[in-house]
């Protein structure tokens, strides 16, 4: 993976950020749009809060398709200035969806979402399905980068969608103690769970290319991307010390050295209110300390979007890419992806290098013609 990968455009959709510019504003202001679940009641008869669009409370497969179609439409609009140069490029799609073993997902999900992203402007040469948890988007990005090495003229899209907000899905989270604000037994009484995640829905997409002709119009560069395995999950009895997440981050940062040495100045963390994630992130930051700038900054998108589960990694990469476009930084951005399963992932993004203008050349004037 030695070729530079250019991020041509991105899109992101969630309730408080229905477009990427609004999602960026919601992230920076920590603005969320929460409402009580319209169907599920916990053991105390109270409805937990979720991050969802204020429309009809139908959490079937069609909702996933609508979100995927919306993300692809926004991506297409962002690519409009570059579209003439992309007409002849083969189009490859990586579609990120939940693991088939995840309980209470709607039936016909893969078929519904696959049909939603079929469009005459996107005649997909190949579609790759990647199923998993929070870090599945990073696995898709790794595969997409390898495909670009083999097919440099291709236009690659990685698209992820999440809308697992049905009543049975809430019950599954509640029974694991992962639902924020739900009533949990404590010394014979019920109390609100102060930890856990606020489930959310959304979709995101990233368009990638290695063609040098797109370098000047790209949003930035994807310098590194890697995955690793973490053997201590949230179901384990011991705390997670971040070995897998730090390993993925180091591997991604090592790929950056092909483009010159740099330290990480901005870090996207998928903290979602769970003590497990807090432990993992804290230890990971300590392990990566020498690779970070002294004044490194942290962003936590889940504070605005809720927990986007399998769409979170791609959404965070899209937000990081837009941030680098609008507020270029000298140091790269590191996006970390934890998960409920064993997979961990990391990606390193950087703004395009500044264009150095030629020095001003003034016309020579004879001293005899100059005026005082």
C-alpha positions in Angstrom: 0.0 0.0 0.0 2.6 2.5 -1.1 0.5 4.7 -3.4 -1.0 7.8 -1.9 -4.8 7.4 -1.5 -6.8 10.6 -2.0 -10.1 11.2 -0.3 -12.1 12.7 -3.1 -15.3 13.4 -1.0 -17.3 12.1 1.9 -20.8 12.2 3.4 -22.3 11.6 6.8 -25.9 11.5 8.0 -27.2 11.3 11.5 -30.2 13.1 13.3 -28.4 16.2 14.6 -26.2 16.2 11.5 -28.3 15.4 8.4 -25.4 16.5 6.1 -21.7 16.5 6.5 -21.3 20.2 7.2 -24.1 20.0 9.8 -22.6 16.8 11.3 -19.3 18.7 11.6 -21.0 21.5 13.4 -22.9 19.1 15.7 -19.6 17.4 16.5 -17.8 20.6 17.4 -20.7 21.8 19.5 -21.6 18.4 20.9 -25.2 18.9 19.7 -27.3 15.7 19.9 -31.0 15.1 18.9 -32.4 12.6 21.3 -35.9 11.3 21.8 -37.5 8.6 23.9 -37.9 5.2 22.2 -41.5 5.0 20.8 -41.9 1.3 21.5 -39.5 -0.1 24.1 -39.9 0.2 27.8 -37.3 -1.0 30.3 -38.0 -3.0 33.5 -39.3 0.1 35.3 -41.7 1.0 32.5 -39.6 3.9 31.2 -38.5 4.5 27.6 -34.8 4.9 27.1 -33.5 7.7 24.9 -32.1 7.1 21.4 -30.7 9.2 18.6 -33.1 8.9 15.7 -34.8 10.9 13.0 -38.2 12.2 14.1 -40.3 10.3 11.6 -42.6 7.3 11.7 -41.4 4.7 14.2 -40.6 2.0 11.7 -37.3 0.3 12.2 -37.5 -2.2 9.3 -35.0 -2.8 6.5 -36.4 0.0 4.5 -35.1 2.5 7.0 -31.6 1.2 6.4 -32.0 1.6 2.7 -33.3 5.1 3.0 -30.2 6.1 5.1 -27.8 4.4 2.6 -29.5 6.1 -0.4 -29.3 9.5 1.4 -25.5 9.1 2.1 -24.8 8.1 -1.5 -26.8 11.0 -2.8 -24.8 13.5 -0.7 -21.5 11.8 -1.8 -22.6 12.2 -5.4 -23.3 15.9 -4.9 -19.9 16.4 -3.3 -18.2 14.8 -6.3 -20.0 17.0 -8.8 -17.0 19.3 -9.5 -14.9 16.2 -10.3 -17.5 14.1 -12.0 -16.3 14.7 -15.6 -12.9 13.3 -14.8 -14.5 10.3 -13.0 -16.8 9.2 -15.8 -14.5 6.5 -17.1 -13.3 5.2 -13.7 -14.5 1.7 -12.7 -16.7 1.9 -9.6 -16.1 -0.4 -6.7 -18.3 -0.5 -3.6 -17.6 -1.7 -0.1 -20.8 -2.0 1.8 -20.6 -2.2 5.6 -23.5 -3.8 7.4 -24.0 -5.6 10.8 -22.7 -9.0 11.4 -25.3 -11.7 10.5 -25.0 -13.1 14.0 -26.1 -9.8 15.6 -29.5 -10.4 17.2 -32.8 -8.8 16.1 -31.7 -7.3 12.8 -34.5 -6.8 10.2 -35.0 -9.5 7.6 -33.9 -8.8 4.1 -31.4 -6.2 5.2 -28.6 -7.0 2.7 -31.0 -7.1 -0.3 -32.8 -3.9 0.8 -29.6 -1.8 1.2 -28.0 -3.3 -1.9 -31.0 -2.3 -4.0 -31.0 1.2 -2.4 -27.4 2.0 -3.6 -28.1 0.9 -7.2 -28.1 4.0 -9.4 -27.3 4.8 -13.1 -24.5 7.1 -12.0 -23.0 4.3 -10.0 -22.8 1.2 -12.2 -20.8 -0.8 -9.7 -18.3 -3.1 -11.3 -18.0 -5.1 -8.0 -19.7 -4.9 -4.7 -18.0 -6.2 -1.6 -20.0 -6.9 1.6 -18.3 -6.4 4.9 -20.3 -7.4 8.0 -19.2 -6.8 11.5 -19.3 -4.4 14.5 -18.0 -1.0 15.2 -14.6 -1.5 13.5 -16.0 -3.2 10.4 -15.6 0.0 8.5 -11.8 0.0 9.1 -11.6 -3.6 7.7 -13.5 -2.3 4.6 -11.0 0.6 4.2 -8.1 -1.8 4.4 -9.6 -4.0 1.7 -10.4 -0.9 -0.4 -6.8 0.4 -0.2 -5.5 -3.0 -1.4 -7.9 -3.0 -4.3 -6.7 0.5 -5.3 -3.1 -0.9 -5.4 -4.3 -3.5 -7.9 -6.6 -1.2 -9.9 -5.3 2.3 -9.6 -7.8 3.8 -12.1 -10.8 2.8 -9.9 -13.1 5.0 -8.0 -13.7 3.2 -4.6 -16.7 4.0 -2.3 -16.9 2.7 1.2 -20.4 3.1 2.6 -21.7 2.0 6.0 -25.2 2.2 7.4 -26.7 1.6 10.9 -30.3 1.8 12.1 -30.7 -1.1 14.6 -33.2 0.7 16.8 -36.0 -1.8 16.9 -37.7 -2.8 20.2 -36.0 -6.2 20.3 -32.6 -4.7 19.6 -33.1 -2.3 22.6 -34.0 -5.3 24.7 -30.8 -7.1 23.7 -28.7 -4.1 24.7 -30.6 -3.7 28.0 -30.1 -7.3 29.0 -26.3 -6.7 28.6 -26.3 -3.6 30.6 -25.3 -1.5 27.6 -28.3 0.7 27.3 -27.7 4.2 28.8 -30.5 5.4 31.1 -32.2 2.1 31.3 -33.3 0.8 34.8 -31.0 -1.9 36.2 -31.2 -3.9 39.5 -29.0 -2.6 42.3 -29.2 -4.0 45.8 -32.8 -5.0 45.4 -33.9 -1.7 43.8 -33.9 -0.2 40.3 -31.7 2.6 39.3 -30.8 4.3 36.0 -27.8 3.0 34.2 -25.3 5.9 34.3 -23.1 4.2 31.7 -23.8 2.4 28.5 -24.5 3.7 25.0 -27.2 5.9 23.5 -28.1 3.9 20.4 -28.1 5.9 17.2 -28.8 5.7 13.5 -26.9 7.1 10.5 -24.9 6.4 7.4 -21.6 7.6 5.9 -19.6 7.2 2.8 -16.0 7.9 1.6 -14.8 8.1 -2.0 -11.2 7.1 -2.6 -8.8 7.2 -5.6 -5.1 6.9 -6.2 -5.1 8.7 -9.5 -2.7 11.7 -9.4 -5.0 13.8 -11.5 -7.4 14.0 -8.6 -4.8 15.1 -6.1 -5.4 18.9 -6.4 -9.2 18.6 -6.0 -9.2 16.0 -3.2 -10.2 16.7 0.4 -7.1 15.1 1.8 -5.1 11.9 2.0 -5.6 8.5 3.7 -2.0 7.8 4.7 -2.5 4.6 6.7 -5.2 2.1 7.7 -4.8 -1.1 9.7 -6.7 -3.6 11.9 -5.7 -5.8 14.8 -7.2 -8.2 17.3 -8.1 -7.4 20.9 -8.6 -10.5 23.1 -10.1 -8.6 26.1 -13.7 -7.6 25.1 -16.4 -5.8 27.1 -17.7 -9.2 28.2 -14.3 -10.0 29.9 -13.9 -9.7 33.6 -10.6 -7.8 33.4 -10.2 -4.2 32.1 -9.0 -3.7 28.6 -5.5 -2.2 28.4 -5.7 -1.2 24.7 -3.2 -3.7 23.3 -5.2 -4.4 20.1 -6.2 -0.8 19.5 -2.7 0.5 20.0 -1.3 -2.2 17.7 -3.8 -1.1 14.9 -2.8 2.5 15.5 0.9 1.8 15.4 0.6 -0.2 12.1 -1.4 2.7 10.6 1.1 5.3 11.7 4.0 3.2 10.4 2.4 3.5 6.9 2.5 7.3 7.3 6.4 7.2 7.5 6.4 6.3 3.8 5.2 9.9 3.2 7.5 11.5 5.8 7.7 11.6 9.6 4.8 13.2 11.5 3.2 13.1 14.9 -0.5 12.9 15.5 -2.2 16.2 16.4 -5.9 15.2 16.4 -7.4 11.9 17.6 -11.0 10.7 17.0 -12.1 8.3 19.7 -15.3 6.2 19.6 -15.9 6.6 23.3 -19.6 5.9 23.9 -20.3 6.1 27.6 -19.1 2.6 28.5 -16.3 2.2 31.2 -14.7 -0.5 29.0 -14.2 1.9 26.2 -12.9 4.6 28.6 -10.3 2.1 30.0 -9.3 1.0 26.5 -8.9 4.6 25.2 -6.9 5.8 28.2 -4.4 2.9 28.0 -4.2 3.3 24.2 -3.4 7.0 24.5 -0.7 6.2 27.0 0.8 3.6 24.7 0.8 6.0 21.8 2.1 9.0 23.9 5.4 9.4 22.0 3.6 9.5 18.7 1.3 12.4 19.7 2.0 16.1 19.7 2.1 17.7 23.2 -1.1 19.6 22.5 -3.0 16.9 20.7 -6.8 17.3 20.5 -9.6 14.7 21.0 -13.0 14.5 19.3 -15.8 12.2 20.4 -18.5 11.9 17.7 -20.8 9.7 19.7 -21.7 12.7 21.9 -23.5 14.2 18.9 -24.5 11.1 16.8 -25.1 8.5 19.5 -23.5 5.1 19.0 -23.6 4.3 15.3 -22.3 0.7 15.7 -21.2 -0.7 12.3 -21.4 2.8 10.7 -19.3 4.5 13.3 -15.8 3.9 11.8 -16.7 5.2 8.3 -18.7 8.1 9.9 -15.7 9.2 12.0 -13.3 9.0 9.0 -15.8 11.1 7.0 -15.9 13.7 9.8 -12.1 13.7 10.1 -11.7 14.2 6.4 -14.1 17.1 6.4 -12.3 18.6 9.3 -9.0 18.4 7.5 -10.6 20.0 4.5 -12.2 23.0 6.3 -9.5 23.4 9.0 -6.2 22.1 7.6 -3.6 21.1 10.2 0.1 20.4 9.9 -0.2 17.2 11.8 -2.2 14.1 10.7 -5.4 12.9 12.4 -5.8 9.5 13.9 -9.2 7.7 13.9 -9.5 4.9 16.4 -12.2 2.2 16.1 -13.0 -0.1 19.1 -15.8 -2.7 19.0 -17.9 -5.1 21.0 -16.1 -7.9 19.3 -12.4 -8.5 19.0 -11.6 -6.4 15.9 -9.9 -3.1 16.3 -9.0 -0.6 13.6 -7.2 2.7 13.0 -6.8 5.2 10.1 -4.5 8.1 9.6 -5.6 11.1 7.6 -3.8 14.3 6.5 -4.6 17.5 4.8 -3.2 18.1 1.3 0.3 19.7 1.5 0.1 23.5 0.9 0.9 24.7 -2.6 4.1 26.8 -2.6 3.7 29.9 -4.7 6.6 31.0 -6.8 8.5 34.0 -5.4 7.4 37.3 -6.8 9.6 38.5 -9.6 9.7 42.3 -10.1 10.6 43.9 -13.4 14.0 45.5 -13.5 14.0 49.3 -13.7 16.8 51.5 -14.7 18.0 53.9 -11.9 17.8 56.7 -14.4 14.1 56.2 -14.9 13.1 55.7 -11.3 11.6 58.6 -9.4 12.3 59.6 -5.8 
